[in-house]
Amino acid sequence: QVQLVESGGGLVQAGGSLRLSCAASGRTFSGYGMGWFRQAPGKEREFVAAISWIGTSTYADSVKGRFTISRDNAKNTVLLQMNSLKLEDTAVYYCAAGLVDSTGYMSRPYKYDYWGQGTQVTVSS
């Protein structure tokens, strides 16, 4: 049974930092791209960042320069370091895995086969 489990969410003041972690289990993720998406209340799910199996990363314009995605293939984990958080970063953050390695496609939710349950990130003023 494939599982993606996110952790690290919480409440933080604007300008602060959080690090999200996603632990994958249940199969080998060799060759899989890993992505982070988020969904704020009343809004559609949107792409945040993704990283290919070999470490090529891509980011949404709204988080470039503030967020950093990384992965540890030996541990089947992916991290999202979020700095300089803004009120508009408040959302449920989802980890996803899929057989995708092109930066042109890693931002597209339909390319991902597996999704976590999400972790809440709340940025307060």
Secondary structure, DSSP 4 states (H G I P E B T S, - for coil): --EEEEE--EEEETT--EEEEEEEESS--TT-EEEEEEE-TTS--EEEEEE-TT--EEE-TTTTTTEEEEEETTTTEEEEEE-S--GGG-EEEEEEEES---TTTTT-GGG--EE---EEEEEE-
